[in-house]
Amino acid sequence: MEPRESWAALAAGGIAGVFVDLILFPLDTVKTRLQSPQGFRKAGGFRGIYAGVPSTAIGSFPNAAAFFITYENVKSVLHHDSASYLTPVTHMVAASLGEVVACLIRVPSEVVKQRAQVSPSAGTFRILSHTLYHEGIQGLYRGYKSTVLREDLWSWKQGHVVDSWQSAVCGAFAGGFAAAVTTPLDVAKTRIMLAKAGSTTASGNVLAALGGIWRTQGLSGLQARPLAVPCWTRSAPQEGLSMCSSSRQVGRGADLHTAVH
């Protein structure tokens, strides 16, 4: 991949990530509070809808850029020696590795953001300090495995770029469908990140988290019917906006994906 293309991919990913995250942040707050174990009202309801936004504002650009630059470089390396029928596999592998790298930035930002969203009276810096003091750096990476698993499944919808409006429409449908399919993993991720230190859920075991939700809330808890609407409505425009935005930055030759969900 040429240096100029790398910088274009990095800029496109970063700009699209920041643009989408900040615009749709209120819907993300609603989703987090609906998924939280204490319930929507006790988590803050509609109060402090922008709680945690500093964490997102700081983490969005490097997070999205990390995905794009990793994805584009891995894809260009694998594409040289691969047959045309292996192109979908190449995209999937590149997207998966991109998510693994991006989550190194995304997860700490997500942990602080989600804890701020369910504790609107506590500031972002205070939550960060509290997490580091009581849990150390590993506390910021709680939920890394569940996040990577969820994002890898999400990223497999990766494809070729078409016109901007087509990217927006296809991205909206793909993002909405992926959100519905990965809702159980999204709920598990939220529960792991918000769990009290030392609890079983806080250990980060995805299957244990899913099992706990199943035992206490059943299928409705895993599918989170009340949050299906905000999850869908946030993801659909998010994918559409991000694909359209980044397609204008990179041009017709690049592939698109949003590194924020």
N, C-alpha and C positions, 0 to 999 in steps of 0.2 A: 504493500500500500504506500502510495506516494505521500511525502510529508504534508503536502498541501491538502490532500484528501483526508489525512489523519486530523489535521487541525479543523477542517470543515466538519468532520464527524463529531469531534469533541465539542465544537461551538454549537452545532445543531442540537446535540444531545443535552447540553447544559441549558441552553436557552429554552428548549421545549420543556424540560423538566421543571424549571423555575416558573415558567409561564403557566403551566397546567396546575402545578401544586398549589400555588397561591390563589388562583382563581377558584379552584374547587375545594379549598381547605375547609370551609364550613360543612360541606357534605361529608368530608372525611371525619370531622369531629363528631357529627351525628352518628356515623357508622361505628366509630370506636366506642361511644357511650352506649349504643344499643348492644354491642358485643361484650361490654364489660360485665363481670360477675355481679356487681351491685345493682345493675339495672340502669336504664336511661335517666330517670329522674334523679336518683341518688348520685349519679356520675356527673350531674350538672345540668341535665336537660338542655335547654336552649341558651343557658347563661354562658358567658365567656366563650362564644363560639370560635374565637380566634386564639384560644389558649394553646400554647405550644407552637405558634407560628414561627417564632425565632429559630427554633430547631430546624424546621422545614426550610426556612429561607436560607439558612447557612448550609444545610446539607444537600439541597436539591441540585445545584449546579455540579458539584464534584461527583455526586452519585450518578446522575444522568450521563455526565461526560465519561465517567469510568466505564459505564456499560457500553456506550457507543464506540469508544476507542478500542476496547477489548473485542467487542463483537466484530467490528470492521477489520481489525488486524488478523484475528483468528480466521475469519471467513476468507480473507485474501490468501492466507497461507494454505488453508485446506483446499481452496478452490483450484489451485494450480494443477494438482495431480488427481483430481476427482472427475469421474465421468458425469455427464449431464444428469443421469438418473439419480445420482447421489447428492444432487444440489439441495433437496429438502433436508437431508441428513446433515449436510454441511451447515446449513442455517441453524438447525436445532442445536448442534454441538457448539457453534459459535455463540448462540444466544445463551445457552446454559453456562458456558464459561464466563460470559459477560455478566451474568447475574451473580455468579460466585464472587467475582471481583467487586461488583457494585455493592453487594450486600456488606462488604467490609466497611463501607461508608454509610450505607442505608440503615443498617440495624441499630447502631448507636443513636443515630438521629431519630429513628422510629421509636426506640425505647423511651427516650426523653420526651418526645412529642406526645406519645400516647399517655404517659403518666401525667403530663401537664393537661391533657384534654379531659381526664377524669378527675383532676384536682385543679380546677380553674383558679382557685385562690392562691395556689403555689406558683411561683415564677419558674421559668425555664432554667435559669442558672441555679436556683435553689434545688430543684429536682436533680440536676446534673451533679451538683456537689454532694447531695444526700446519697445518690446512687454510688458515686465513687468512694465515699467515706465508708458506707456500710457493706458494699458488695465488691468494691474494687473494679478494675477494668472489665473483668468477666461479667459484671452486672450489666454493662452496656451492650454486651453481646448475647444476652439472654434472648432466646428465640431465633438465633441465627439459622439453625437447621430447618426449623419450620418455615422461616422466611425464604430461604434458598429453595426449598422444595416447592413452595407455593409459586414463587417467581419463575422457577424453571418450567413448571407446567404452563404458566401464563405466557412465557416467552416463546413457546413452540408454535404460536400462531404467526410467527415471523414469515414474511414473504417478500415478493418483489414490489418495487415502488411503481405506482401508476401516476395519473394526474393528481393534483392536490385534493380536488373535491372527491375523487374516488378513494384516495387514501383516508380522507376524513370519514366517509361513509363506511368503508370496509373496516376501518379501525374502530368505529363506534360499535358496529355489530360484533366484531371479534372481541373487543374489550368487555362488552356486556355479557356475552356468552361465557367468556373465560371467568368473569367474576362470579356468575351463577354456579359454575362447575367447581370453582376453588373456594367457595364460601366456607365449608367446614375447616379447611386449612387456615383460612383467614381468621376464623373465630378462635381456633387453637392458638394461633400466633398471638392474638390479642390477649388471651387468657394467660399465656406463658409470660408475656412481657409485663403484665399487670399483677401477677401473683406475688404474694408476700414471700420475702426471702426465706429460704429454708423449707418451704412447702413442697409437696410432691410435684405440683404443676410447675413450680419455679425451676425444677431440675432440667426442663427443656425437652422432656420426652414427649414427642408429638403424639404417639399412640396412647400414652397415658392421659394426655390432655383431652384427646378425642373421646377416650373411654369414659373419663370423668363427666364430660358434657353429656354423653349418651345416657349414663346412669342417672344423672340428675334432671335432665331436660328432654331426653329422648331425641327423636329425629328432628323435632322442631328446633331444638337447641343447636344441632349440627347445621341445619339448613337456615336457621335464624330467620324465619319468615318475616318478622317485623323489620329486619334490616335488609331484606332482599331488595326492597325498593331503593333505599339510598345507595346500596352497594352497586346496583345496576345503573342507577341514574348518574352516579359519580364516574363509574368506569367507562360507560359508553362515550360521554362527551370528552372524558380525559384522553381516551385513545384517539378519538377523532381529532381533537385539538392538537395533540402532540404530533400525530402523524402529519397533519397538514402543516403545522409550524415547522417541523424539522425537514419536510420535503422541500420547503421553500429555501431552507438554508443549504441543504446538501445538493439538491438538484435531482434530476431523474436517474442518475447512476447509482445512488446509494440506497441501502435498505433502511427501514424505519422501525423504530420500537420506542416505547416510552419506558424509562427506567423507574417510574414512580407509580404506585398503586394505592 
